[in-house]
Amino acid sequence: MLNGTNFKQWQENLKIVLGVMDFDLALTVDSPPPLTDKNRMCMIMKKANEAD
């Protein structure tokens, strides 16, 4: 359990658990570039939201 004095230990344990469960991708891969109007995927997502 996380409290004010054990952050480092908690963080290491959490990384191990996420790695074993294969949920650590967000911790090991750089984030994608921010979406812009010039980004094609952004345009597709915008169009999909308009259809809803």
C-alpha distance matrix in Angstrom:
0.0 3.8 6.5 10.1 10.6 8.5 9.4 11.8 9.9 7.2 10.5 12.4 10.2 10.4 14.1 14.8 13.5 15.5 18.4 18.7 18.8 21.2 19.4 19.4 22.9 21.9 20.3 23.4 26.3 27.9 28.0 31.5 34.0 33.9 36.2 39.6 42.8 44.2 41.5 43.0 39.7 39.2 42.7 42.0 38.8 40.7 43.6 41.3 39.8 43.3 44.3 41.6
3.8 0.0 3.8 7.0 8.0 6.3 6.4 9.6 8.8 6.1 8.8 11.6 10.6 10.3 13.6 15.2 14.5 15.8 18.7 19.7 19.8 21.7 19.5 18.9 22.1 20.7 18.9 22.1 24.9 26.0 26.1 29.6 31.8 31.7 34.1 37.4 40.7 42.2 39.7 41.4 38.3 37.6 41.1 40.8 37.6 39.3 42.3 40.4 38.7 42.2 43.4 40.9
6.5 3.8 0.0 3.8 5.6 5.9 7.0 10.5 10.4 8.8 11.4 14.1 13.7 13.8 16.8 18.5 18.2 19.5 22.2 23.3 23.6 25.4 23.1 22.3 25.3 23.6 21.6 24.9 27.6 28.3 28.4 31.9 33.9 33.5 36.1 39.2 42.5 44.1 41.8 43.7 40.8 39.8 43.3 43.2 40.0 41.5 44.6 42.8 40.9 44.3 45.8 43.2
10.1 7.0 3.8 0.0 3.8 6.1 6.8 10.3 11.3 10.5 12.4 15.2 15.6 15.8 18.4 20.4 20.6 21.6 24.1 25.6 26.1 27.5 25.1 23.8 26.6 24.5 22.3 25.5 28.1 28.4 28.5 32.1 33.7 33.3 36.1 39.0 42.4 44.0 41.9 44.2 41.4 40.3 43.8 44.0 40.9 42.2 45.5 44.0 42.0 45.3 47.0 44.6
10.6 8.0 5.6 3.8 0.0 3.8 6.1 8.5 9.2 9.6 11.8 13.8 14.5 15.6 17.8 19.4 20.2 21.6 23.6 25.1 26.0 27.5 25.5 24.0 26.9 25.3 22.6 25.4 28.3 28.9 29.5 33.2 35.0 35.0 37.9 40.9 44.4 45.8 43.6 45.8 43.1 42.2 45.9 46.0 43.0 44.5 47.8 46.3 44.5 47.9 49.5 47.2
8.5 6.3 5.9 6.1 3.8 0.0 3.8 5.7 5.5 6.1 8.5 10.3 10.8 12.1 14.4 15.7 16.5 18.2 20.0 21.4 22.5 24.0 22.3 20.8 23.9 22.6 19.9 22.6 25.7 26.7 27.5 31.3 33.3 33.6 36.5 39.7 43.2 44.4 42.0 44.0 41.2 40.6 44.3 44.2 41.3 43.1 46.3 44.6 43.1 46.6 48.0 45.8
9.4 6.4 7.0 6.8 6.1 3.8 0.0 3.8 5.6 5.0 5.9 8.6 9.9 10.2 12.1 14.2 15.2 16.1 18.0 19.9 20.8 21.8 19.8 18.0 20.9 19.3 16.6 19.4 22.3 23.1 23.8 27.6 29.6 29.9 32.8 36.0 39.5 40.6 38.3 40.4 37.6 37.0 40.7 40.7 37.9 39.6 42.9 41.3 39.8 43.3 44.9 42.8
11.8 9.6 10.5 10.3 8.5 5.7 3.8 0.0 3.8 5.5 5.1 6.3 8.7 9.9 10.7 12.5 14.4 15.4 16.5 18.6 20.1 20.8 19.3 17.0 19.9 18.7 15.5 17.7 21.0 21.9 23.3 27.1 29.2 30.0 33.1 36.3 39.9 40.7 38.3 40.4 37.8 37.4 41.2 41.2 38.6 40.5 43.7 42.2 41.1 44.6 46.1 44.2
9.9 8.8 10.4 11.3 9.2 5.5 5.6 3.8 0.0 3.8 5.4 5.2 6.2 8.6 10.0 10.8 12.4 14.3 15.5 16.8 18.5 19.9 18.8 17.0 20.3 19.7 16.6 18.8 22.2 23.8 25.2 28.9 31.4 32.2 35.2 38.5 42.1 42.8 40.2 42.0 39.2 39.1 42.8 42.5 39.8 42.0 45.0 43.2 42.2 45.8 47.0 45.0
7.2 6.1 8.8 10.5 9.6 6.1 5.0 5.5 3.8 0.0 3.8 5.5 5.2 6.1 8.6 10.0 10.6 12.1 14.1 15.4 16.5 18.0 16.4 15.1 18.5 17.6 15.1 17.8 21.0 22.6 23.5 27.2 29.7 30.3 33.0 36.4 39.8 40.8 38.1 39.8 36.8 36.6 40.2 39.8 37.0 39.1 42.1 40.2 39.0 42.7 43.8 41.7
10.5 8.8 11.4 12.4 11.8 8.5 5.9 5.1 5.4 3.8 0.0 3.8 5.5 5.1 6.2 8.7 10.0 10.5 12.2 14.3 15.4 16.1 14.4 12.4 15.5 14.4 11.6 14.2 17.5 18.9 20.0 23.7 26.2 27.0 29.8 33.2 36.7 37.5 34.8 36.6 33.8 33.6 37.4 37.1 34.4 36.6 39.6 37.9 36.9 40.5 41.8 39.9
12.4 11.6 14.1 15.2 13.8 10.3 8.6 6.3 5.2 5.5 3.8 0.0 3.8 5.4 5.2 6.3 8.8 10.0 10.6 12.5 14.4 15.2 14.3 12.1 15.4 15.3 12.1 13.9 17.5 19.5 21.1 24.8 27.5 28.8 31.6 35.1 38.6 39.1 36.3 37.9 35.1 35.3 39.0 38.6 36.1 38.6 41.5 39.7 39.0 42.7 43.7 42.0
10.2 10.6 13.7 15.6 14.5 10.8 9.9 8.7 6.2 5.2 5.5 3.8 0.0 3.8 5.5 5.2 6.3 8.6 9.9 10.7 12.4 14.1 13.4 12.2 15.9 16.1 13.6 15.6 19.2 21.4 22.8 26.3 29.3 30.4 32.9 36.5 39.9 40.5 37.5 38.9 35.8 36.1 39.7 39.0 36.4 38.9 41.6 39.5 38.8 42.6 43.4 41.4
10.4 10.3 13.8 15.8 15.6 12.1 10.2 9.9 8.6 6.1 5.1 5.4 3.8 0.0 3.8 5.4 5.1 6.1 8.4 9.9 10.6 12.0 10.5 9.5 13.2 13.0 11.0 13.5 16.8 18.9 19.8 23.3 26.3 27.1 29.5 33.2 36.5 37.2 34.2 35.5 32.4 32.6 36.2 35.4 32.7 35.2 37.9 35.8 35.1 38.8 39.6 37.6
14.1 13.6 16.8 18.4 17.8 14.4 12.1 10.7 10.0 8.6 6.2 5.2 5.5 3.8 0.0 3.8 5.5 5.2 6.0 8.6 9.9 10.2 9.1 7.1 10.6 10.9 8.3 10.2 13.7 16.2 17.6 21.1 24.2 25.5 28.0 31.7 35.0 35.4 32.3 33.7 30.7 31.2 34.9 34.1 31.8 34.4 37.1 35.1 34.7 38.5 39.3 37.6
14.8 15.2 18.5 20.4 19.4 15.7 14.2 12.5 10.8 10.0 8.7 6.3 5.2 5.4 3.8 0.0 3.8 5.5 5.1 6.2 8.6 9.7 10.0 8.7 12.3 13.6 11.4 12.5 16.0 19.0 20.6 23.9 27.2 28.7 31.1 34.7 38.0 38.3 35.0 36.1 33.1 33.9 37.4 36.4 34.1 37.0 39.5 37.3 37.1 40.9 41.4 39.7
13.5 14.5 18.2 20.6 20.2 16.5 15.2 14.4 12.4 10.6 10.0 8.8 6.3 5.1 5.5 3.8 0.0 3.8 5.4 5.2 6.2 8.5 8.4 8.6 12.4 13.6 12.3 14.0 17.1 20.0 21.1 24.2 27.6 28.7 30.8 34.5 37.6 38.1 34.8 35.6 32.4 33.1 36.5 35.2 32.8 35.7 38.0 35.6 35.3 39.1 39.4 37.5
15.5 15.8 19.5 21.6 21.6 18.2 16.1 15.4 14.3 12.1 10.5 10.0 8.6 6.1 5.2 5.5 3.8 0.0 3.8 5.5 5.1 5.9 4.9 5.1 8.8 10.0 9.2 11.0 13.8 16.7 17.6 20.5 23.9 25.1 27.1 30.8 33.9 34.4 31.0 31.8 28.6 29.3 32.8 31.5 29.2 32.1 34.4 32.1 31.9 35.7 36.1 34.3
18.4 18.7 22.2 24.1 23.6 20.0 18.0 16.5 15.5 14.1 12.2 10.6 9.9 8.4 6.0 5.1 5.4 3.8 0.0 3.8 5.4 4.9 6.0 5.1 8.3 10.6 9.4 9.8 12.9 16.2 17.8 20.6 24.1 25.9 27.9 31.6 34.7 34.7 31.3 32.1 29.0 30.2 33.6 32.3 30.3 33.4 35.6 33.4 33.6 37.4 37.7 36.2
18.7 19.7 23.3 25.6 25.1 21.4 19.9 18.6 16.8 15.4 14.3 12.5 10.7 9.9 8.6 6.2 5.2 5.5 3.8 0.0 3.8 5.4 7.7 8.4 11.3 13.9 13.1 13.5 16.3 19.8 21.2 23.8 27.4 29.1 30.9 34.6 37.6 37.6 34.1 34.6 31.4 32.7 35.9 34.3 32.3 35.6 37.5 35.1 35.3 39.1 39.1 37.5
18.8 19.8 23.6 26.1 26.0 22.5 20.8 20.1 18.5 16.5 15.4 14.4 12.4 10.6 9.9 8.6 6.2 5.1 5.4 3.8 0.0 3.8 5.5 7.8 10.4 12.8 13.0 13.9 16.1 19.5 20.2 22.5 26.2 27.6 29.0 32.8 35.5 35.8 32.2 32.5 29.1 30.3 33.5 31.7 29.5 32.7 34.6 31.9 32.1 35.9 35.8 34.1
21.2 21.7 25.4 27.5 27.5 24.0 21.8 20.8 19.9 18.0 16.1 15.2 14.1 12.0 10.2 9.7 8.5 5.9 4.9 5.4 3.8 0.0 3.8 5.7 7.3 10.3 10.8 11.0 12.9 16.4 17.3 19.4 23.1 24.8 26.2 30.0 32.7 32.7 29.1 29.4 26.2 27.6 30.8 29.1 27.2 30.5 32.4 29.9 30.4 34.2 34.1 32.7
19.4 19.5 23.1 25.1 25.5 22.3 19.8 19.3 18.8 16.4 14.4 14.3 13.4 10.5 9.1 10.0 8.4 4.9 6.0 7.7 5.5 3.8 0.0 3.8 5.7 7.5 8.6 10.0 11.6 14.6 14.9 17.3 20.9 22.1 23.6 27.4 30.2 30.6 27.1 27.6 24.2 25.3 28.6 27.1 24.9 28.0 30.1 27.7 27.8 31.6 31.8 30.3
19.4 18.9 22.3 23.8 24.0 20.8 18.0 17.0 17.0 15.1 12.4 12.1 12.2 9.5 7.1 8.7 8.6 5.1 5.1 8.4 7.8 5.7 3.8 0.0 3.8 5.5 5.3 6.5 8.8 11.9 12.9 15.7 19.3 20.8 22.9 26.6 29.7 29.9 26.5 27.4 24.4 25.3 28.8 27.8 25.7 28.7 31.1 29.1 29.1 32.9 33.5 32.2
22.9 22.1 25.3 26.6 26.9 23.9 20.9 19.9 20.3 18.5 15.5 15.4 15.9 13.2 10.6 12.3 12.4 8.8 8.3 11.3 10.4 7.3 5.7 3.8 0.0 3.8 5.4 5.2 5.9 9.2 10.1 12.5 16.2 18.0 19.9 23.6 26.6 26.5 23.1 24.0 21.1 22.2 25.7 24.7 22.9 26.0 28.3 26.5 26.9 30.5 31.2 30.2
21.9 20.7 23.6 24.5 25.3 22.6 19.3 18.7 19.7 17.6 14.4 15.3 16.1 13.0 10.9 13.6 13.6 10.0 10.6 13.9 12.8 10.3 7.5 5.5 3.8 0.0 3.8 5.6 5.7 7.6 7.6 10.6 14.0 15.4 17.5 21.2 24.5 24.7 21.5 22.8 19.9 20.5 24.1 23.5 21.4 24.2 26.9 25.3 25.2 28.8 29.9 28.8
20.3 18.9 21.6 22.3 22.6 19.9 16.6 15.5 16.6 15.1 11.6 12.1 13.6 11.0 8.3 11.4 12.3 9.2 9.4 13.1 13.0 10.8 8.6 5.3 5.4 3.8 0.0 3.8 6.1 8.0 9.4 12.8 15.9 17.5 20.2 23.7 27.2 27.3 24.3 25.9 23.2 23.7 27.4 27.1 25.0 27.6 30.4 29.0 28.8 32.4 33.6 32.5
23.4 22.1 24.9 25.5 25.4 22.6 19.4 17.7 18.8 17.8 14.2 13.9 15.6 13.5 10.2 12.5 14.0 11.0 9.8 13.5 13.9 11.0 10.0 6.5 5.2 5.6 3.8 0.0 3.8 6.8 9.4 12.4 15.6 18.0 20.6 24.0 27.4 27.0 24.0 25.5 23.1 24.1 27.7 27.3 25.7 28.5 31.1 29.8 30.1 33.6 34.7 33.9
26.3 24.9 27.6 28.1 28.3 25.7 22.3 21.0 22.2 21.0 17.5 17.5 19.2 16.8 13.7 16.0 17.1 13.8 12.9 16.3 16.1 12.9 11.6 8.8 5.9 5.7 6.1 3.8 0.0 3.8 6.4 8.9 12.1 14.8 17.3 20.6 23.9 23.3 20.3 21.8 19.6 20.7 24.2 24.0 22.7 25.4 28.0 27.0 27.4 30.8 31.9 31.5
27.9 26.0 28.3 28.4 28.9 26.7 23.1 21.9 23.8 22.6 18.9 19.5 21.4 18.9 16.2 19.0 20.0 16.7 16.2 19.8 19.5 16.4 14.6 11.9 9.2 7.6 8.0 6.8 3.8 0.0 3.8 6.5 9.1 11.8 14.7 17.8 21.3 20.7 18.0 20.1 18.2 18.9 22.5 22.8 21.5 23.9 26.8 26.2 26.5 29.6 31.2 30.9
28.0 26.1 28.4 28.5 29.5 27.5 23.8 23.3 25.2 23.5 20.0 21.1 22.8 19.8 17.6 20.6 21.1 17.6 17.8 21.2 20.2 17.3 14.9 12.9 10.1 7.6 9.4 9.4 6.4 3.8 0.0 3.8 6.6 8.6 11.4 14.7 18.2 18.1 15.3 17.5 15.4 15.6 19.3 19.7 18.2 20.4 23.4 22.9 22.9 26.1 27.8 27.5
31.5 29.6 31.9 32.1 33.2 31.3 27.6 27.1 28.9 27.2 23.7 24.8 26.3 23.3 21.1 23.9 24.2 20.5 20.6 23.8 22.5 19.4 17.3 15.7 12.5 10.6 12.8 12.4 8.9 6.5 3.8 0.0 3.8 6.4 8.6 11.7 15.0 14.6 11.7 13.8 12.0 12.5 16.0 16.6 15.5 17.8 20.5 20.4 20.8 23.7 25.4 25.6
34.0 31.8 33.9 33.7 35.0 33.3 29.6 29.2 31.4 29.7 26.2 27.5 29.3 26.3 24.2 27.2 27.6 23.9 24.1 27.4 26.2 23.1 20.9 19.3 16.2 14.0 15.9 15.6 12.1 9.1 6.6 3.8 0.0 3.8 6.5 8.9 12.4 11.9 9.7 12.6 11.6 11.4 14.8 16.2 15.5 17.0 19.9 20.5 20.7 23.2 25.3 25.8
33.9 31.7 33.5 33.3 35.0 33.6 29.9 30.0 32.2 30.3 27.0 28.8 30.4 27.1 25.5 28.7 28.7 25.1 25.9 29.1 27.6 24.8 22.1 20.8 18.0 15.4 17.5 18.0 14.8 11.8 8.6 6.4 3.8 0.0 3.8 6.4 10.2 10.8 9.0 12.2 11.1 9.7 13.1 15.0 13.7 14.6 17.9 18.6 18.3 20.6 23.1 23.5
36.2 34.1 36.1 36.1 37.9 36.5 32.8 33.1 35.2 33.0 29.8 31.6 32.9 29.5 28.0 31.1 30.8 27.1 27.9 30.9 29.0 26.2 23.6 22.9 19.9 17.5 20.2 20.6 17.3 14.7 11.4 8.6 6.5 3.8 0.0 3.8 7.0 8.1 6.2 9.1 8.1 6.1 9.4 11.5 10.4 11.0 14.2 15.3 15.1 17.2 19.7 20.4
39.6 37.4 39.2 39.0 40.9 39.7 36.0 36.3 38.5 36.4 33.2 35.1 36.5 33.2 31.7 34.7 34.5 30.8 31.6 34.6 32.8 30.0 27.4 26.6 23.6 21.2 23.7 24.0 20.6 17.8 14.7 11.7 8.9 6.4 3.8 0.0 3.8 5.3 5.3 8.6 9.1 6.6 8.7 11.8 11.5 11.1 14.0 16.0 15.8 17.2 20.0 21.2
42.8 40.7 42.5 42.4 44.4 43.2 39.5 39.9 42.1 39.8 36.7 38.6 39.9 36.5 35.0 38.0 37.6 33.9 34.7 37.6 35.5 32.7 30.2 29.7 26.6 24.5 27.2 27.4 23.9 21.3 18.2 15.0 12.4 10.2 7.0 3.8 0.0 3.8 5.4 7.7 9.2 6.5 6.7 10.4 10.9 9.7 12.0 14.7 14.8 15.3 18.2 19.9
44.2 42.2 44.1 44.0 45.8 44.4 40.6 40.7 42.8 40.8 37.5 39.1 40.5 37.2 35.4 38.3 38.1 34.4 34.7 37.6 35.8 32.7 30.6 29.9 26.5 24.7 27.3 27.0 23.3 20.7 18.1 14.6 11.9 10.8 8.1 5.3 3.8 0.0 3.8 6.2 8.9 7.8 7.9 11.1 12.5 12.1 13.9 16.5 17.3 17.9 20.3 22.4
41.5 39.7 41.8 41.9 43.6 42.0 38.3 38.3 40.2 38.1 34.8 36.3 37.5 34.2 32.3 35.0 34.8 31.0 31.3 34.1 32.2 29.1 27.1 26.5 23.1 21.5 24.3 24.0 20.3 18.0 15.3 11.7 9.7 9.0 6.2 5.3 5.4 3.8 0.0 3.8 5.6 5.3 6.7 9.0 10.2 10.9 12.8 14.6 15.7 17.1 19.1 20.9
43.0 41.4 43.7 44.2 45.8 44.0 40.4 40.4 42.0 39.8 36.6 37.9 38.9 35.5 33.7 36.1 35.6 31.8 32.1 34.6 32.5 29.4 27.6 27.4 24.0 22.8 25.9 25.5 21.8 20.1 17.5 13.8 12.6 12.2 9.1 8.6 7.7 6.2 3.8 0.0 3.8 5.3 5.1 6.4 8.7 9.8 10.7 12.5 14.4 15.5 17.0 19.1
39.7 38.3 40.8 41.4 43.1 41.2 37.6 37.8 39.2 36.8 33.8 35.1 35.8 32.4 30.7 33.1 32.4 28.6 29.0 31.4 29.1 26.2 24.2 24.4 21.1 19.9 23.2 23.1 19.6 18.2 15.4 12.0 11.6 11.1 8.1 9.1 9.2 8.9 5.6 3.8 0.0 3.8 5.3 5.0 6.1 8.5 9.8 10.5 12.3 14.3 15.5 17.0
39.2 37.6 39.8 40.3 42.2 40.6 37.0 37.4 39.1 36.6 33.6 35.3 36.1 32.6 31.2 33.9 33.1 29.3 30.2 32.7 30.3 27.6 25.3 25.3 22.2 20.5 23.7 24.1 20.7 18.9 15.6 12.5 11.4 9.7 6.1 6.6 6.5 7.8 5.3 5.3 3.8 0.0 3.8 5.4 5.1 6.1 8.6 9.8 10.6 12.4 14.5 15.8
42.7 41.1 43.3 43.8 45.9 44.3 40.7 41.2 42.8 40.2 37.4 39.0 39.7 36.2 34.9 37.4 36.5 32.8 33.6 35.9 33.5 30.8 28.6 28.8 25.7 24.1 27.4 27.7 24.2 22.5 19.3 16.0 14.8 13.1 9.4 8.7 6.7 7.9 6.7 5.1 5.3 3.8 0.0 3.8 5.5 5.1 6.2 8.6 9.9 10.7 12.6 14.8
42.0 40.8 43.2 44.0 46.0 44.2 40.7 41.2 42.5 39.8 37.1 38.6 39.0 35.4 34.1 36.4 35.2 31.5 32.3 34.3 31.7 29.1 27.1 27.8 24.7 23.5 27.1 27.3 24.0 22.8 19.7 16.6 16.2 15.0 11.5 11.8 10.4 11.1 9.0 6.4 5.0 5.4 3.8 0.0 3.8 5.4 5.1 6.2 8.7 10.0 10.8 12.9
38.8 37.6 40.0 40.9 43.0 41.3 37.9 38.6 39.8 37.0 34.4 36.1 36.4 32.7 31.8 34.1 32.8 29.2 30.3 32.3 29.5 27.2 24.9 25.7 22.9 21.4 25.0 25.7 22.7 21.5 18.2 15.5 15.5 13.7 10.4 11.5 10.9 12.5 10.2 8.7 6.1 5.1 5.5 3.8 0.0 3.8 5.4 5.0 6.2 8.7 10.0 11.0
40.7 39.3 41.5 42.2 44.5 43.1 39.6 40.5 42.0 39.1 36.6 38.6 38.9 35.2 34.4 37.0 35.7 32.1 33.4 35.6 32.7 30.5 28.0 28.7 26.0 24.2 27.6 28.5 25.4 23.9 20.4 17.8 17.0 14.6 11.0 11.1 9.7 12.1 10.9 9.8 8.5 6.1 5.1 5.4 3.8 0.0 3.8 5.5 5.2 6.4 8.9 10.3
43.6 42.3 44.6 45.5 47.8 46.3 42.9 43.7 45.0 42.1 39.6 41.5 41.6 37.9 37.1 39.5 38.0 34.4 35.6 37.5 34.6 32.4 30.1 31.1 28.3 26.9 30.4 31.1 28.0 26.8 23.4 20.5 19.9 17.9 14.2 14.0 12.0 13.9 12.8 10.7 9.8 8.6 6.2 5.1 5.4 3.8 0.0 3.8 5.4 5.1 6.5 9.1
41.3 40.4 42.8 44.0 46.3 44.6 41.3 42.2 43.2 40.2 37.9 39.7 39.5 35.8 35.1 37.3 35.6 32.1 33.4 35.1 31.9 29.9 27.7 29.1 26.5 25.3 29.0 29.8 27.0 26.2 22.9 20.4 20.5 18.6 15.3 16.0 14.7 16.5 14.6 12.5 10.5 9.8 8.6 6.2 5.0 5.5 3.8 0.0 3.8 5.4 5.2 6.8
39.8 38.7 40.9 42.0 44.5 43.1 39.8 41.1 42.2 39.0 36.9 39.0 38.8 35.1 34.7 37.1 35.3 31.9 33.6 35.3 32.1 30.4 27.8 29.1 26.9 25.2 28.8 30.1 27.4 26.5 22.9 20.8 20.7 18.3 15.1 15.8 14.8 17.3 15.7 14.4 12.3 10.6 9.9 8.7 6.2 5.2 5.4 3.8 0.0 3.8 5.4 5.4
43.3 42.2 44.3 45.3 47.9 46.6 43.3 44.6 45.8 42.7 40.5 42.7 42.6 38.8 38.5 40.9 39.1 35.7 37.4 39.1 35.9 34.2 31.6 32.9 30.5 28.8 32.4 33.6 30.8 29.6 26.1 23.7 23.2 20.6 17.2 17.2 15.3 17.9 17.1 15.5 14.3 12.4 10.7 10.0 8.7 6.4 5.1 5.4 3.8 0.0 3.8 5.5
44.3 43.4 45.8 47.0 49.5 48.0 44.9 46.1 47.0 43.8 41.8 43.7 43.4 39.6 39.3 41.4 39.4 36.1 37.7 39.1 35.8 34.1 31.8 33.5 31.2 29.9 33.6 34.7 31.9 31.2 27.8 25.4 25.3 23.1 19.7 20.0 18.2 20.3 19.1 17.0 15.5 14.5 12.6 10.8 10.0 8.9 6.5 5.2 5.4 3.8 0.0 3.8
41.6 40.9 43.2 44.6 47.2 45.8 42.8 44.2 45.0 41.7 39.9 42.0 41.4 37.6 37.6 39.7 37.5 34.3 36.2 37.5 34.1 32.7 30.3 32.2 30.2 28.8 32.5 33.9 31.5 30.9 27.5 25.6 25.8 23.5 20.4 21.2 19.9 22.4 20.9 19.1 17.0 15.8 14.8 12.9 11.0 10.3 9.1 6.8 5.4 5.5 3.8 0.0
